[in-house]
Amino acid sequence: MVLAYDNTSLFWSFGSDRFHPTCYIDISEYLDVKIQAMRLHASQVRPAIYHGSPESLELATMLRGREVSVEAAEGFEVLRALL
């Protein structure tokens, strides 16, 4: 299975080019670790208002989790199933 990762920067585009996840992975157990790891990459961290901030990552994964009845989820788009 080939998956495309959720890139929230695509949410700024209009029309059919937007990211539409078709596969969700429950990361509830690992969300705190993921946020801590993100904070360690100081050159990549943005202020809370922007995409790329630990706060926006936490909010996005928690909102996505509500879509599939878990605490937090990562969204992927299935591009191709390999036989």
Secondary structure as the mmCIF struct_conf table of DSSP 4:
data_model
#
loop_
_struct_conf.conf_type_id
_struct_conf.id
_struct_conf.beg_label_comp_id
_struct_conf.beg_label_asym_id
_struct_conf.beg_label_seq_id
_struct_conf.end_label_comp_id
_struct_conf.end_label_asym_id
_struct_conf.end_label_seq_id
STRN STRN1 VAL A 2 TYR A 5
HELX_RH_3T_P HELX_RH_3T_P1 THR A 8 TRP A 12
BEND BEND1 SER A 13 SER A 13
HELX_RH_3T_P HELX_RH_3T_P2 GLY A 15 ASP A 17
BEND BEND2 ARG A 18 ARG A 18
STRN STRN2 CYS A 23 ASP A 26
HELX_RH_3T_P HELX_RH_3T_P3 SER A 28 TYR A 30
HELX_RH_AL_P HELX_RH_AL_P1 LEU A 31 LEU A 40
HELX_RH_3T_P HELX_RH_3T_P4 ALA A 42 GLN A 44
TURN_TY1_P TURN_TY1_P1 ALA A 48 ILE A 49
BEND BEND3 TYR A 50 TYR A 50
TURN_TY1_P TURN_TY1_P2 HIS A 51 GLY A 52
BEND BEND4 SER A 53 SER A 53
HELX_RH_AL_P HELX_RH_AL_P2 PRO A 54 GLU A 67
TURN_TY1_P TURN_TY1_P3 VAL A 68 SER A 69
BEND BEND5 VAL A 70 GLU A 71
STRN STRN3 ALA A 73 ARG A 80
#
